[in-house]
């Protein structure tokens, strides 16, 4: 009888699948949306993207490994399901050994606020999605995209910062890395 796959092998398989999908999508000849030119509130500049820190890269890669994890209000681990703040807390603890806790609004009071034009992989982006400041949080990946756990589709997924729904609700960017 075959042994059940370990969490590490499942995580590795998910990460490999996500990376393969991203590589294939990048090689596609189908036109894609242009890269984001300007985030909400950011100055109009054509400055090159800032390089991510090592911890920021680890956070972003770990976030990708949780794509399609189920949503659960108050969820703090992938096996039970994640909400947005639980996802951020879990990923930062696992990938960067940072302890972050609380609601999205609590997390918004931690870290260091940055200009949206200075976003790097692993930074946090905050939105007002419930007529309440800082009611949603995601992890910035780069290239105008972020990973988050919204309740609307029930799974962790990637969304663009210039998505009409989120661009109108963007509030702030914060970093935990130098």
Residue pairs with C-beta under 8 A, 6 or more apart in sequence:
5 13
11 65
14 65
14 66
14 67
14 68
15 61
15 64
15 65
18 64
18 65
18 67
19 64
22 64
25 32
33 160
33 162
35 143
35 144
36 143
36 144
36 160
36 161
36 162
38 44
38 117
39 116
39 117
39 119
39 144
39 161
39 162
39 167
39 170
39 173
40 116
40 161
40 167
40 168
40 170
41 115
41 116
41 170
42 115
42 116
42 117
43 115
43 117
45 117
47 117
49 120
49 142
49 143
50 118
50 119
50 120
51 120
52 60
52 120
52 121
52 122
52 142
53 120
53 122
53 177
53 178
55 95
55 96
55 98
55 122
55 176
55 177
56 120
56 121
56 122
56 123
56 175
56 177
57 121
57 122
58 95
58 96
58 122
59 91
59 92
59 95
59 96
59 121
59 122
59 139
60 121
60 122
60 139
60 140
60 141
60 142
60 147
61 95
62 91
62 94
62 95
63 87
63 91
63 95
63 139
63 141
63 147
63 156
64 141
64 147
66 78
66 82
66 87
66 91
66 147
66 156
67 147
67 155
67 156
67 157
67 158
68 155
68 156
68 157
69 78
69 81
69 82
69 87
69 149
69 155
69 156
70 81
70 82
70 154
70 155
71 81
71 82
71 83
71 149
71 150
71 151
71 153
71 154
71 155
71 156
72 80
72 81
72 82
72 83
73 83
73 151
74 83
74 86
75 81
75 82
75 83
75 86
75 87
75 149
76 82
76 86
76 89
76 90
77 86
77 90
78 90
82 90
82 149
82 156
83 149
83 151
84 104
84 136
84 137
84 138
84 148
84 149
84 150
85 102
85 103
85 104
85 106
85 107
85 137
86 149
87 139
87 147
87 148
87 149
87 156
88 100
88 104
88 107
88 124
88 137
88 138
88 139
89 100
89 101
89 102
89 107
91 139
92 98
92 99
92 100
92 176
93 99
93 100
96 122
96 176
96 177
98 176
100 107
100 110
100 176
101 107
104 126
104 134
104 135
104 136
104 137
105 132
105 133
105 134
105 135
107 124
107 126
107 134
107 137
107 174
108 124
108 126
108 133
108 134
108 137
108 171
108 172
108 174
110 174
110 176
111 124
111 174
111 175
111 176
112 174
112 175
112 176
113 172
113 173
113 174
114 123
114 173
114 174
114 175
115 173
116 125
116 170
116 173
118 173
118 175
119 125
119 140
119 142
119 173
120 140
120 142
120 175
120 177
121 140
121 141
121 142
122 139
122 140
122 175
122 176
122 177
123 139
123 140
123 173
123 174
123 175
123 176
123 177
124 137
124 138
124 139
124 140
124 173
124 174
124 175
124 176
125 137
125 138
125 139
125 140
125 146
125 161
125 170
125 172
125 173
126 134
126 136
126 137
126 170
126 171
126 172
126 173
126 174
127 134
127 135
127 136
127 137
127 138
127 166
127 169
127 170
127 171
128 134
128 135
128 136
128 169
128 171
129 135
129 136
129 150
129 169
130 136
133 171
134 171
134 172
136 148
136 150
136 169
137 148
138 146
138 147
138 148
138 159
139 146
139 147
139 148
140 146
140 161
140 173
141 147
141 158
144 160
144 161
144 162
145 158
145 159
145 160
145 161
146 158
146 159
146 161
147 156
147 157
147 158
148 156
148 157
148 159
149 155
149 156
150 157
150 159
159 166
160 166
161 167
161 170
